[in-house]
């Protein structure tokens, strides 16, 4: 009863997917099924099995069963229990099966839930609205929301009335997949059929619209049900406006929600503080922070970190450190993002000693550095090395080794930073080794990697005299605006004379001038 069969049926092939046996309840679904077809499909229901009545059995047995279900810790135990349940005569109730399925779904074994539900159905256990809502949630989690329509169609066919959870789950699934237009059409169609959407459904649509940047449509939906929508929906719109750079409109929404008696919370204020900081409106951000605290809304680590990060990006480290002292005074401990923002700012200002102090404090406080933290330190070391601060490249290499020893997934930024540092001091063999290791470690080089490496080669060697090696690299990248001038000086493509006589390199270099990418 593995999940492979389920995947094949969900990811259907060409044409109409007709049920092959009684265990299948995905019916009338085509490769690109529309929800109208799913709702109006008049598929013959003769394949439906006779329904065996569900009996709860004795209270003692059911109590033991419920205890067993609630004590499930892994999917294998869940499968064993499921087989015991379907061997019982009479079957346990739908409520018991639903509890088991919901627990498996929480373990993220979504295809297993679909398989078990189909098997229950084939044995005559008629699914109820709760069962099918669980299945719809699973197909949505698998990014196959469109197949939720087939299950919705099944509900109508077997006389199970969909509820608001059904609708909201499908709407949420479409929105998470970025298909907000389909979610909106579904809501409008079902409302035409007499189904009344609630604040959760509209909240899902508002969230989806904001994520795709359509804040105007989100505001329209907000106003349509503003009498019943809670602070979460308003927060979603305000955050969307701030992220779109419409901080003035966000402030208007903030004033409007206050007039309507909707109490703002920490999330509301944090979004506005971030938006204000992005437009250098520090005074208003500070005023809002004070307003929060007077209202008894204590800023959390995220709010403080937003302020610290924005000050750091503007090079205002003294202010950032003051805010960190302030948050600690109020019992809010900085997190890894807070520390990394400060480390990055110190590194960008070539204040490596201060950056290391923050790093040490971070370790002392029990915050585990991330790849981003190490990237900032490595980059700082490389920059200092470029400014002739001797010995800093070795510090960078030690940090890089530390990343590897902690089994952290090193990203392309870390590799590129180290490769650039090695090239800057002429350690081209070491740089080449690192390029080769990238592929081995599951982090393929990108255009930036090749450009950095080729720039190092061109600054120290005559490309026309090292044909085979350079040819291998040139085949793999597009020249940047820094690399191309270096190549132009090394290989005079505008002249008939080509040093070295390697015509293939000559052609490749000419091609680089056709398409140039940024550094």
Protein Blocks (a to p, Z undefined) as FASTA:
>chain_A
ZZklmmmmmmccehjdddfbfkbcbehiafkdcfklmmmoccdfklpccdddddebjfkl
mmmmmmmmmmpcbfklmmmmmmmmmmpccdddfklmmmmmmmmmmnopaklmmmmmmmmm
mnopacdfklmmmmmmmmmmnopmklmmmmmmmmmmnopacdfklmmmmmmmmmmnopam
lmmmmmmmmmmnopacdfklmmmmmmmmmmnopamlmmmmmmmmmmmpcfklmmmmmmmm
mmnopamlmmmmmmmmmmnopacdfklmmmmmmmmmmnopaklmmmmmmmmmmnopacdf
klmmmmmmmmmmnopamlmmmmmmmmmmnopacdfklmmmmmmmmmmnopaklmmmmmmm
mmmnopacdfklmmmmmmmmmmmmmnopghklmmmmmmmmmmmmnopacdfklmmmmmmm
mmmnopamlmmmmmmmmmmnopacdfklmmmmmmmmmmmpcfklmmmmmmmmmmmpccdf
klmmmmmmmmcfkbmbdghjiaklmmmmmmmmmpccdZZ
